[in-house]
Amino acid sequence: MRVGVLTGGGDCPGLNAVIRALVRRGEEVHGHQLLGFRHGWRGVLDGETTELTVAKTTGLLARGGTVLGTSRTNPLTRDGGCDAVRAGLAREHVDALVVIGGEDTLGVACTLDDDGIACVGVPKTIDNDLSATDVTFGFHTAVQTATDAIDRLHTTAESHDRVMVVEVMGRHAGWLALSAGLAGGADLILVPERPFDVDEVCQHLRHRHDHGANASIVVIAEGAQAAQGSLSVQAAGVDEFGHVRLGGVASALAPEIEQRTGFETRVTILGHVLRGGTPTAFDRILATRFGLAAIDAVHEQDFGTMVALRGTDIVRVPLADAVRELKTVPPALLEEAAVFFE
């Protein structure tokens, strides 16, 4: 078979490990040819390709980002989107497509598979918000990167008696903020699942100050929402999937904290730092196992599926199940960590 591969949406550590594993097993075990599409779905539409061989993918295991490039292109917003993708695959004589991405990229794959285009999905997102898998690769590395940053911010916050507001990614789900906040010893964690009130945030910080703590760390997910009327954050347009471009909630919150409490407050927005760098050992192994399982699914023509982690096993689940709903932080886990929320 001639198998296409693409990486779509935001990049993250571990993408290259998936590609390496796909090619290694696909070429050496199954005898398939693999073709990479550059820049996500845009490469399928525009014919931007690169041949993938074992020789070309050697040494990728520890490399962050994606050698294929990525984009947030949504082919379904184009006229005749499914037919355009089908034509792009036919032009390159591609029999099946391995799609590595998050909810949006895999959502496109699910629609295409329903339309007769053979697809197998691999779950990727630092937000860890795909419900059909216990963990997505990239998440573990992002948590470690955020935790390292929070560790460093503790010392400068204490040196200057400051409140540090640390913004991390997380549009709809607070897994990254919660995990990094707990691991980094944050004093307050704000997540999309639980709207926050600025007055209560300030009350919590005053309480800490009154009891001898002159420095505080507030970790906030980019998608965290303030209670109605307590904070205004300006939207910055939408992408091709209709998502508002987030970022800036920390910059809106920090001056409110300083004005209402009198505590000097600074902002650190980790942003795309969380997507970069070499993957942790956990993510290298998970991404490799996902890649091996995905090419096996293609070889067995088990299309319309996504590989997933369940416990310690790699399984296949329907693509439709993978993108049906987002996995948000459950109330029980929020209550478990309630002392760190406003």
C-alpha positions as CSV (number, residue, x, y, z in Angstrom):
1,M,0.0,0.0,0.0
2,R,1.0,3.6,-0.4
3,V,0.2,5.3,2.9
4,G,-0.1,9.1,3.4
5,V,0.8,10.7,6.7
6,L,0.0,14.2,8.0
7,T,0.2,16.2,11.2
8,G,-2.4,18.9,11.7
9,G,-3.2,21.6,14.3
10,G,-0.8,22.7,16.9
11,D,2.6,21.0,17.1
12,C,3.8,19.1,20.2
13,P,6.7,16.9,21.3
14,G,6.3,13.4,20.1
15,L,5.0,14.0,16.6
16,N,8.3,13.0,15.0
17,A,8.4,9.8,17.2
18,V,5.0,8.8,15.7
19,I,6.3,9.4,12.2
20,R,9.5,7.4,12.8
21,A,7.5,4.4,14.2
22,L,5.0,4.5,11.3
23,V,7.8,4.4,8.8
24,R,9.9,1.8,10.5
25,R,7.2,-0.7,10.9
26,G,5.4,0.3,7.7
27,E,8.4,-0.1,5.5
28,E,10.4,-2.9,7.1
29,V,7.6,-5.1,8.4
30,H,4.6,-4.5,6.2
31,G,6.4,-3.4,3.0
32,H,4.4,-0.3,2.5
33,Q,5.5,3.0,0.9
34,L,4.9,6.1,3.1
35,L,4.3,9.6,1.9
36,G,4.3,12.7,4.1
37,F,1.9,15.6,3.4
38,R,3.4,18.9,4.3
39,H,1.6,21.4,6.5
40,G,-1.4,19.3,7.5
41,W,-4.5,19.2,5.3
42,R,-3.0,22.1,3.2
43,G,-0.5,19.7,1.9
44,V,-3.2,17.3,0.7
45,L,-5.0,20.1,-1.1
46,D,-1.9,21.8,-2.6
47,G,0.2,18.7,-3.4
48,E,3.0,19.4,-1.0
49,T,4.6,16.1,-0.2
50,T,7.8,14.4,0.8
51,E,8.7,10.7,0.6
52,L,9.2,9.1,4.0
53,T,11.7,6.3,4.4
54,V,13.6,4.7,7.2
55,A,16.8,6.5,6.1
56,K,15.0,9.9,6.1
57,T,13.4,9.4,9.5
58,T,16.4,8.1,11.4
59,G,17.2,10.3,14.5
60,L,13.7,11.8,14.9
61,L,12.9,10.2,18.2
62,A,14.1,13.0,20.5
63,R,13.3,15.9,18.1
64,G,10.4,18.2,19.0
65,G,7.9,19.7,16.6
66,T,7.1,17.9,13.3
67,V,9.4,17.4,10.3
68,L,6.2,17.4,8.1
69,G,5.1,20.9,9.3
70,T,1.6,21.6,10.3
71,S,-1.2,24.1,9.9
72,R,-4.8,24.7,11.1
73,T,-6.2,24.4,7.5
74,N,-9.7,22.9,7.5
75,P,-10.4,21.4,4.1
76,L,-14.1,21.1,4.9
77,T,-14.5,24.9,4.7
78,R,-13.4,24.8,1.1
79,D,-15.8,24.2,-1.8
80,G,-16.0,20.5,-2.4
81,G,-13.8,19.8,0.5
82,C,-14.1,16.0,0.6
83,D,-13.7,15.7,-3.2
84,A,-10.7,18.0,-3.1
85,V,-9.0,15.8,-0.5
86,R,-9.9,12.7,-2.5
87,A,-8.4,14.2,-5.6
88,G,-5.2,15.1,-3.7
89,L,-4.8,11.6,-2.5
90,A,-5.5,10.1,-5.9
91,R,-3.0,12.4,-7.5
92,E,-0.3,10.9,-5.2
93,H,-1.7,7.4,-5.6
94,V,-2.3,7.2,-1.8
95,D,-4.5,4.3,-0.6
96,A,-4.9,5.3,3.0
97,L,-4.2,8.2,5.3
98,V,-2.8,8.3,8.8
99,V,-3.9,11.5,10.5
100,I,-2.1,12.7,13.6
101,G,-3.9,15.5,15.4
102,G,-6.4,16.7,18.0
103,E,-10.1,17.2,18.0
104,D,-10.3,19.4,14.9
105,T,-7.8,17.4,12.7
106,L,-9.4,14.1,13.7
107,G,-12.9,15.5,13.2
108,V,-12.0,16.2,9.6
109,A,-10.6,12.6,9.3
110,C,-13.9,11.2,10.7
111,T,-15.9,13.1,8.2
112,L,-13.6,12.0,5.3
113,D,-13.8,8.4,6.4
114,D,-17.6,8.6,6.4
115,D,-17.3,9.8,2.9
116,G,-15.2,6.8,1.8
117,I,-11.7,8.0,2.3
118,A,-9.7,5.5,4.3
119,C,-8.3,7.1,7.5
120,V,-6.7,6.0,10.7
121,G,-6.2,8.5,13.6
122,V,-3.5,9.1,16.1
123,P,-4.4,11.4,19.1
124,K,-2.2,14.4,19.7
125,T,-2.8,17.4,21.9
126,I,-1.1,19.0,24.9
127,D,-4.6,19.7,26.2
128,N,-5.2,16.0,26.9
129,D,-8.9,16.6,26.0
130,L,-9.7,13.6,23.7
131,S,-12.2,11.4,25.6
132,A,-11.5,8.1,23.8
133,T,-7.9,7.9,25.1
134,D,-6.6,8.0,28.7
135,V,-3.7,10.2,27.7
136,T,-2.6,12.0,24.5
137,F,1.1,12.2,23.6
138,G,2.6,15.7,24.1
139,F,0.6,16.3,27.3
140,H,3.2,14.8,29.7
141,T,6.0,16.9,28.1
142,A,3.9,20.1,28.3
143,V,3.2,19.5,32.0
144,Q,6.8,19.0,32.7
145,T,7.8,22.2,30.9
146,A,5.1,24.2,32.7
147,T,6.2,22.7,36.1
148,D,9.8,23.6,35.5
149,A,8.7,27.2,34.7
150,I,6.6,27.4,37.8
151,D,9.5,26.1,39.9
152,R,11.6,29.0,38.7
153,L,8.9,31.6,39.2
154,H,8.6,30.7,42.9
155,T,12.1,32.0,43.6
156,T,11.6,35.3,41.8
157,A,8.2,35.8,43.3
158,E,9.6,35.3,46.8
159,S,12.5,37.6,46.1
160,H,10.2,40.5,45.1
161,D,7.2,39.7,47.2
162,R,5.1,39.4,44.1
163,V,2.0,37.6,42.8
164,M,2.9,35.8,39.6
165,V,0.1,34.9,37.2
166,V,1.2,32.1,34.9
167,E,-0.9,31.4,31.8
168,V,-0.8,28.0,30.2
169,M,-2.7,26.5,27.3
170,G,-6.0,24.8,27.6
171,R,-9.0,26.0,25.6
172,H,-11.8,23.9,27.0
173,A,-10.1,21.6,29.5
174,G,-7.9,22.4,32.5
175,W,-5.8,19.2,32.5
176,L,-2.6,21.1,31.8
177,A,-3.2,23.9,34.3
178,L,-4.3,21.5,37.0
179,S,-1.5,19.1,36.5
180,A,1.3,21.7,36.3
181,G,-0.3,23.8,39.1
182,L,-0.3,20.8,41.5
183,A,3.1,19.6,40.5
184,G,4.6,23.1,40.7
185,G,3.0,24.0,44.0
186,A,0.7,26.8,42.7
187,D,-1.3,28.7,45.3
188,L,-4.3,29.1,43.0
189,I,-5.4,27.2,39.9
190,L,-8.0,28.6,37.5
191,V,-9.5,26.2,34.8
192,P,-12.2,26.4,32.1
193,E,-14.4,23.9,33.9
194,R,-15.0,26.3,36.8
195,P,-15.7,30.0,36.3
196,F,-13.7,32.2,38.7
197,D,-14.7,35.5,40.4
198,V,-11.9,38.1,40.6
199,D,-13.1,39.3,44.0
200,E,-12.7,35.7,45.4
201,V,-9.3,35.4,43.8
202,C,-8.2,38.6,45.5
203,Q,-9.7,37.5,48.8
204,H,-7.7,34.2,48.6
205,L,-4.5,36.1,48.0
206,R,-5.2,38.6,50.8
207,H,-5.8,35.6,53.1
208,R,-2.4,34.2,52.2
209,H,-0.8,37.5,52.7
210,D,-2.4,38.0,56.1
211,H,-1.1,34.7,57.2
212,G,2.5,35.4,56.3
213,A,2.8,34.5,52.6
214,N,4.3,37.5,50.7
215,A,4.4,35.7,47.4
216,S,1.8,33.7,45.4
217,I,1.7,31.7,42.2
218,V,-1.6,31.8,40.2
219,V,-1.8,29.3,37.3
220,I,-4.6,30.0,34.8
221,A,-5.6,28.1,31.7
222,E,-6.0,30.3,28.6
223,G,-9.6,29.2,28.3
224,A,-10.5,30.0,32.0
225,Q,-13.7,32.1,32.2
226,A,-14.4,34.8,34.7
227,A,-17.8,35.0,36.3
228,Q,-20.1,37.3,34.3
229,G,-19.0,40.9,34.7
230,S,-16.0,40.3,36.9
231,L,-13.4,40.5,34.1
232,S,-13.3,41.5,30.4
233,V,-11.0,39.7,28.0
234,Q,-11.0,40.9,24.3
235,A,-11.3,38.2,21.7
236,A,-8.7,38.0,18.9
237,G,-10.6,36.6,15.9
238,V,-11.3,32.9,15.0
239,D,-9.4,30.2,13.1
240,E,-10.6,28.0,10.3
241,F,-12.4,25.7,12.7
242,G,-14.3,28.6,14.3
243,H,-12.3,28.7,17.5
244,V,-11.6,32.0,19.1
245,R,-7.9,32.7,19.3
246,L,-7.2,32.6,23.0
247,G,-4.4,34.2,25.1
248,G,-4.4,37.2,27.3
249,V,-6.6,36.2,30.2
250,A,-3.6,36.5,32.6
251,S,-2.8,39.9,31.3
252,A,-6.4,41.0,32.1
253,L,-6.4,39.4,35.5
254,A,-3.0,40.6,36.8
255,P,-3.8,44.4,36.9
256,E,-7.1,43.6,38.6
257,I,-5.3,41.7,41.3
258,E,-2.8,44.5,41.7
259,Q,-5.4,47.2,41.8
260,R,-7.7,45.4,44.3
261,T,-5.1,44.1,46.6
262,G,-2.1,46.4,46.3
263,F,0.2,43.4,45.7
264,E,2.7,43.8,42.9
265,T,1.7,41.4,40.2
266,R,3.5,40.1,37.1
267,V,2.4,37.9,34.2
268,T,4.2,35.0,32.5
269,I,2.5,33.6,29.5
270,L,4.1,30.2,28.6
271,G,2.1,29.9,25.4
272,H,4.0,28.1,22.6
273,V,6.9,27.3,24.9
274,L,4.7,24.4,26.0
275,R,4.6,23.0,22.5
276,G,8.4,23.0,22.0
277,G,11.4,21.0,23.0
278,T,12.3,17.4,23.2
279,P,9.6,15.0,24.4
280,T,9.9,13.3,27.7
281,A,10.7,9.5,27.9
282,F,7.0,8.9,28.6
283,D,5.9,10.7,25.4
284,R,8.5,9.2,23.3
285,I,7.3,5.7,24.2
286,L,3.6,6.5,23.9
287,A,4.1,8.2,20.6
288,T,6.1,5.3,19.3
289,R,3.5,2.8,20.4
290,F,0.8,4.9,18.8
291,G,2.7,4.9,15.5
292,L,3.3,1.2,15.5
293,A,-0.4,0.5,16.3
294,A,-1.6,3.0,13.6
295,I,0.3,1.4,10.8
296,D,-0.9,-2.0,11.9
297,A,-4.5,-0.7,11.7
298,V,-3.8,0.5,8.1
299,H,-2.2,-2.8,7.2
300,E,-5.3,-4.7,8.4
301,Q,-7.5,-2.1,6.7
302,D,-9.2,-1.3,10.0
303,F,-10.2,2.2,8.8
304,G,-12.3,4.7,10.6
305,T,-10.4,4.0,13.8
306,M,-8.1,5.9,16.2
307,V,-5.4,4.3,18.3
308,A,-5.8,5.0,22.0
309,L,-4.3,4.3,25.4
310,R,-6.5,2.4,27.8
311,G,-4.7,1.6,31.0
312,T,-1.4,0.2,29.7
313,D,-2.8,-1.2,26.5
314,I,-3.0,0.4,23.0
315,V,-6.4,-0.2,21.5
316,R,-8.5,0.9,18.6
317,V,-11.6,3.0,18.9
318,P,-14.0,4.4,16.3
319,L,-13.0,7.9,15.1
320,A,-16.5,9.0,15.8
321,D,-16.1,8.1,19.5
322,A,-12.8,9.9,19.6
323,V,-14.2,13.3,18.6
324,R,-17.8,13.0,19.9
325,E,-17.1,14.9,23.1
326,L,-14.1,16.6,24.8
327,K,-12.6,15.1,28.0
328,T,-12.7,17.8,30.6
329,V,-11.5,17.6,34.2
330,P,-14.2,15.8,36.2
331,P,-15.8,17.4,39.2
332,A,-14.4,14.8,41.5
333,L,-10.8,15.7,40.6
334,L,-11.6,19.4,40.9
335,E,-12.9,18.7,44.4
336,E,-9.9,16.6,45.3
337,A,-7.7,19.7,44.5
338,A,-10.3,22.2,45.8
339,V,-7.9,23.8,48.2
340,F,-6.0,25.2,45.2
341,F,-9.1,26.8,43.6
342,E,-10.8,30.0,44.4
